Structure formats: C-alpha cells, structure tokens
Amino acid sequence: MGKLFGTDGIRGKANKTLTVELAYRLGRAAAIVLAEQKPEPVFFIGKDTRISGDMLEAALAAGLASAGANVFLLGVIPTPGVAYLVKNKKADAGAVISASHNPAQDNGIKFFAENGYKLSDAMEAEIEEFLLEQRPWPNFENIIPGRIQNAFSYIDDYRIYLEEKFPLQLNRHNIVIDGANGAASNIAPQLFTHLGASVKAICCHPNGLNINHDCGSTHPEQLMAMVRQTDNAIGLAFDGDADRLLAVDEEGILLDGDQIMSICAHYLLQKGCLTKQQMVVTSMSNLGLKLAMEKDNIRVFEAQVGDRYVLAKMLEIGAVMGGEQSGHIIFSEYNTTGDGLVSALMLLSIMQETGKSLKELAKIMVKMPQVLMNVPVKNKAWQESNAMLEAVKRAEQILAGSGRVLVRPSGTESLIRIMTEGPELTMLQEIIQEIAATASKELN
C-alpha cells in the first residue's frame, strides 16, 4: 500500500489532511496517469453528501481541467453509479469524493479506471510518485485546459439501468429504507417506488453533517425499530456512498453481508448461475457462511479484507459473486464494484421468485458467535508489539482450536480491528477485552 492511498483511495480529515491543495494536485496527477496522453480525455466526478464534498470537487475538477481533461460533474450519486457510468458512457476515468461509512468530518477521493474497476496498486503508486515529488511534473503552460460541466441527469441513466436489469413488481412489498443521510437518500426511495413498493424513508435528509450519524449500515438500530413498527416490512440499510447493504427481516432482525451472500449464493446455484460453484469472501466472514456453503458444495475462496481485493480474487478465479461481512457485495454480472442497490434488488428478486420471507431465506446460514471490536490507536503496526503477540497467543490457547482470533489494522481509519469467533459468546467477550486493553496500552 502506498503512503497516501489506503484500501479505498485517499482519506483524511477534510481541510486538515485532505486539503484543497492535495485534491488539486491529485487531479493533475490522475489526469496524467489515467488519461495516458489521450486527446481531450473525459473524467466523471461523483460525490456523497458531506459538506466538504463541494470544496474538494471544485479543487479536484480544477486540477483535472488544468491538465487538459474535460470534467463532467455527476453530483451526489452512489459510488457504484460512478463505476457503471464510467464504463457505460466510455469515460476515460472517474472519481468519487466520499469517505463511505466514516463520519462527516472525514472525506476521501478514489478513482475508477475506464473499465469501471478501482485502480490497481501499481496505478495508485504512479499517481503518488507525482504527489510525493518523486517524478517531475510536465510543463502545464502548453496544455489547453479542459472544460468543466454539470451532468446531474446521468444518475437517471444508472437508475433506469437497475430497473431494466431487475424488472420487479413490488406492489405487495413494504420497504423501509435507511439512506444513511448519504448518496442513497434520493435514488433508493425513488428506485423502489418506481418498482411499485410502498416505501418509508428514514435518514434520507442530508444536511452535510449528518451522514452516517446514528444511521445507515453502521448504526441500523433506528431502522430495525421502524421495521418492527411497520406491518410485513423489510428494511434496507445503506452506507454513506451506497456501496454496502445490510438488511432487516420482517421481525426487525439484522442480516449482515455474510447472511445476504449465503442467500444469494444458494439462489444463484439453484438457477445454474453460480459459475464453477464458487464465491469469494474475506477472513472476516463468519464460519457459519463457510459451513452453509459446504452443504451446497460451493467452494469458498478467501481474499484480503477490502472489496478491491475481493474483486481481484473473483477475476483471478472467474467467480461471479463475492463480498464482505460489512455488506460490500459484488455481482459481476451487474457492476464492477460493490453495489448496495444491486444487492437489495437481488434480495427482493429472490423473495419474489421463491415466495419466501427474508426470515425464511436467512435460515440457510447459522451464524457462529462472533465478537468484533474497533480500538483507536496511533500505531497500527500491532505485530511489532511483543505484548500484542502474547495477548493473541494466549487467546488462541484458550480457544484451543475451537475458534479463531483475527487482528488487523484498518485500511481507512486509525483503528485496530479485532475479531474473535468460537462456540461460546462469554468467552469470546472476555478474550477480546483483554486484547483490546493491550492494544490501547501498547499502541497509543
């Protein structure tokens, strides 16, 4: 991983580490690397609802235009919408200004290449070489600047594409949508209303500061309560840039990405659409998912945490589906990246075709007890701490082969993520508390 790029683009506190100056220079560097000296290259820019998005959009667009690129501003749009439009409208590249599930004070910039895929590590490294002054900048005096124009209507093309791919009749469905006050806030209620559903929308009133605040896929409690109060409903929880989905069944019980994947993999297998009977998950996925897939003779491959690595593994082995427990799920038939709206439409398609409720479908997988904890740290290199290594070793000895411990640095935040999994919840909670206390003491 580079010095600036994390697992999902460049992220930081807006106006502190992610400044307009950096965004401007990033635009120039991206135009040089991604346009490959094409005449009048075209870049799309989308954003979520953060208040800093306008500022960074202006700077990024100016940098791109100063390097000769023509820039189309898509406005507020889900990240997967940008990926789809870049590929479908044959742009040379696209950028998304978003920090996904992070709080409003954070922001980020990530890119898609002309094929709609996120950039490879090698391409990000090339861009970084300019930003870190390891490569000389060209002479911009002789470059004819590009134009910047609005293309807000393009989001309708993305919505229409989804409606055509999933021509559902949802007249009998009550759906509660939690838009996380983010990029899904307008398009999600509109999409499912167009398909005939009776829609209740919560957390779909962004003000620039409330994105992901006690709502969305990271805080679904409000959605779960609303579903319980609504007759025969299901809930759909998106994150800030709408590339994740978690679902809530008719009794208000939350389904995570692993459970959604188990439902979809089983369905695709029955339809003969799960190529090679295989799928891709990450090390964070619940053991219950793997056990459920074994019953269906579906091979489960494991990738590094991060949807870009899930996609890389999918392409390597020819899988059509993969994802993460967090709700990033990739269906390669429909998009080149995780798409929360596609995941929701897949779930509803399965419910409609099978006639089963979400609660019934979720019985495919039995979750193994799992405890997750995020620990804020200054130093994420936990493996360099003897105390941390000893704490993990003690935990593994206690589990004695009946479970597992996973510790990893976050690729997007100053956190250590700890996961324990095993047959007995109380034991897992005690184990994780000890490791977390060690991390707080040793890594700060």
Buried (B, 14 or more C-beta within 10 A) or exposed (E): EBEBBBBBBBBBBBEEEBBBEBBBBBBBBBBBBBBEEEEEBBBBBBBBBBBBBEBBBBBBBBBBBBBBBBBBBBBBBBBBBBBBBBBEBEBBBBBBBBBBBBBBBBBBBBBBBBEBBBBEEEBBBBBBBBBEEEBEEBEEEEBEBBEBEEBEEBBEBBBEBBBEBBEBEBEEBBBBBBBBBBBBBBBBBBBBBBBEBBBBBBBBEBEEEBBBBEBBBBBBEBBBBBBBEBEEBBBBBBBBBBBBBBBBBBEBBBBBBBBBBBBBBBBBBEEEEBBEBBBBBBBBBBBBBBBBBEEBEBEBBBBBBBBBBBBBBBBEBEBBBBBBBBBBBBBBEBBBBBBBBBBBBBBBBBBBEEEBBBEBBBEBBBBBBBBBBEBEBEBBEBEEBEEBBEBBEBBBEBBEEEBBBBBBBBBBBBBBBBBBBBEEEEBBEBBBBBBBEBBEEBBE
